[in-house]
Amino acid sequence: MTEMLIESEANARFKRWRRLAGESRAVKKEGATLLEGIHLTQVARDSEAAIPAVILDAERATAEARALARETAGRKGARLFLLPPALYDQLSPVEHGVGVMCEMTLPKAPSSELWADRDLLYLDGVQDAGNAGTLIRTAVAAGVRVILASPTAVNLWTPKVMRAAMGAHFGAVIAEGVTADTLARVYRGTVLAADARGGEDLFLASDSYAEGAVAWIMGAEGPGVSAAALAVTHRRFYIPIEAACESLNVAAAAAVCLFDMRRCRLGGTESR
Amino acid sequence: MTEMLIESEANARFKRWRRLAGESRAVKKEGATLLEGIHLTQVARDSEAAIPAVILDAERATAEARALARETAGRKGARLFLLPPALYDQLSPVEHGVGVMCEMTLPKAPSSELWADRDLLYLDGVQDAGNAGTLIRTAVAAGVRVILASPTAVNLWTPKVMRAAMGAHFGAVIAEGVTADTLARVYRGTVLAADARGGEDLFLASDSYAEGAVAWIMGAEGPGVSAAALAVTHRRFYIPIEAACESLNVAAAAAVCLFDMRRCRLGGTESR
């Protein structure tokens, strides 16, 4: 397999990767992102994703990383690039990586028919990349395999979000730029919101809240669920927390809500 | 109130703050940490914590930040320092802060009698500062007001952890460097562990798991609960996740376990 060495920061391909690494807008505009590390590269290799390029740290890549890079490039028909550490580090979201990364072409935006009848998580203005990635990972783990994001939310395909989600993107249908109005117009299930400001106590809700397809809305760090999203919500729940704490982190709140729904559906209550 | 301007990076006090901002070891050695932002400063102001210094960005601090700084300094008998933006930025854990920070003296390590009979969360080697902070915040929100950390875990008092916990430190008893053996020897409640590798299904467990004082062990990102901690565990639980996902983030897993316990204790099951 041919390996191409890129030595100059002026290389056009490298400059494009650097934009993908650092700019959310570039990820959107180019329709591509970067995945770093053994685990993400393995998941990408085994997925349907298009991988046009695999990138190795020419000096520091481990033997495992090199073998995985060659195998991934072979299986995906990708080109293999070697970068000196100084260039590789400019692309990597972590300080001491294993030295393998790949460029992935983003999948096409899914038709709304792919999510109109399914359980989903709607990220209403969530801003933090780490939170967004954890939310995707938690949702997929809870069996909620559709993630929608409002136009105000962080881009879900940036390297940081990909990294925090640990490959969960590949098990999910992801649609961005979906307004609350579109959700209301298209969605045929029940819309629930987690809202620290009020509503019903999640733990006192009747089990029926988990019946049929459910869309869970989680709001932005700080402001919470927006007025536009609340306007299309059928039922609003709060998690009963101690007074000593103002609120939960949005990813923790989602873990509580999504797994409470999963518990109800798995029949955990009856068995007690 | 006297305000002192520090203009030089060579200033001994500034150099000490810079170590507190960047080095976990310095936080431990000096017995002090930095808190950034309106919310943390407010919580610190209203707490029992010793605050020897309040720090303002001389140029960019908002009017709200300035007023809060003066009030906090007055109430705590703290000195008020002004830093030019170039120096302030070297201390701040965030890029666009509001320009107020304070130095806090760490509380004394609590005697084990303060936690031997209480619900607690034991962080067994958790490495990531953001995760550790979210874990503390989630535990306090769930009514678990004692946090222990193994000698292998991240320092719980660094500025990054303080920031992610959003003030939950002030509602908790925190003890670091507690070995699994010490936990086993001192603790009089039941020791539970969340372990993705096996044990009982959390959602099929009898409610009695939540009776009496409970210590929940959460393991490190990646390796999970250590052999030493498993050896002192009375019951081990896994969260039933979808096969499409390998595991949950440790902070998400803790949210599920701690709030499932809270639900049982609040009697949510009976009311269904």
Boltz contact constraints between the chains, C-beta under 6 A:
constraints:
  - contact:
      token1: [A, 134]
      token2: [B, 249]
      max_distance: 6.0
  - contact:
      token1: [A, 138]
      token2: [B, 252]
      max_distance: 6.0
  - contact:
      token1: [A, 140]
      token2: [B, 244]
      max_distance: 6.0
  - contact:
      token1: [A, 140]
      token2: [B, 245]
      max_distance: 6.0
  - contact:
      token1: [A, 141]
      token2: [B, 241]
      max_distance: 6.0
  - contact:
      token1: [A, 141]
      token2: [B, 242]
      max_distance: 6.0
  - contact:
      token1: [A, 141]
      token2: [B, 245]
      max_distance: 6.0
  - contact:
      token1: [A, 141]
      token2: [B, 248]
      max_distance: 6.0
  - contact:
      token1: [A, 143]
      token2: [B, 242]
      max_distance: 6.0
  - contact:
      token1: [A, 168]
      token2: [B, 245]
      max_distance: 6.0
  - contact:
      token1: [A, 171]
      token2: [B, 244]
      max_distance: 6.0
  - contact:
      token1: [A, 203]
      token2: [B, 263]
      max_distance: 6.0
  - contact:
      token1: [A, 203]
      token2: [B, 266]
      max_distance: 6.0
  - contact:
      token1: [A, 203]
      token2: [B, 268]
      max_distance: 6.0
  - contact:
      token1: [A, 204]
      token2: [B, 271]
      max_distance: 6.0
  - contact:
      token1: [A, 207]
      token2: [B, 272]
      max_distance: 6.0
  - contact:
      token1: [A, 241]
      token2: [B, 141]
      max_distance: 6.0
  - contact:
      token1: [A, 242]
      token2: [B, 141]
      max_distance: 6.0
  - contact:
      token1: [A, 242]
      token2: [B, 143]
      max_distance: 6.0
  - contact:
      token1: [A, 244]
      token2: [B, 140]
      max_distance: 6.0
  - contact:
      token1: [A, 244]
      token2: [B, 171]
      max_distance: 6.0
  - contact:
      token1: [A, 245]
      token2: [B, 140]
      max_distance: 6.0
  - contact:
      token1: [A, 245]
      token2: [B, 141]
      max_distance: 6.0
  - contact:
      token1: [A, 245]
      token2: [B, 168]
      max_distance: 6.0
  - contact:
      token1: [A, 248]
      token2: [B, 141]
      max_distance: 6.0
  - contact:
      token1: [A, 249]
      token2: [B, 134]
      max_distance: 6.0
  - contact:
      token1: [A, 252]
      token2: [B, 138]
      max_distance: 6.0
  - contact:
      token1: [A, 252]
      token2: [B, 255]
      max_distance: 6.0
  - contact:
      token1: [A, 255]
      token2: [B, 252]
      max_distance: 6.0
  - contact:
      token1: [A, 255]
      token2: [B, 255]
      max_distance: 6.0
  - contact:
      token1: [A, 255]
      token2: [B, 256]
      max_distance: 6.0
  - contact:
      token1: [A, 256]
      token2: [B, 255]
      max_distance: 6.0
  - contact:
      token1: [A, 256]
      token2: [B, 259]
      max_distance: 6.0
  - contact:
      token1: [A, 259]
      token2: [B, 256]
      max_distance: 6.0
  - contact:
      token1: [A, 263]
      token2: [B, 203]
      max_distance: 6.0
  - contact:
      token1: [A, 266]
      token2: [B, 203]
      max_distance: 6.0
  - contact:
      token1: [A, 268]
      token2: [B, 203]
      max_distance: 6.0
  - contact:
      token1: [A, 269]
      token2: [B, 272]
      max_distance: 6.0
  - contact:
      token1: [A, 271]
      token2: [B, 204]
      max_distance: 6.0
  - contact:
      token1: [A, 272]
      token2: [B, 207]
      max_distance: 6.0
  - contact:
      token1: [A, 272]
      token2: [B, 269]
      max_distance: 6.0
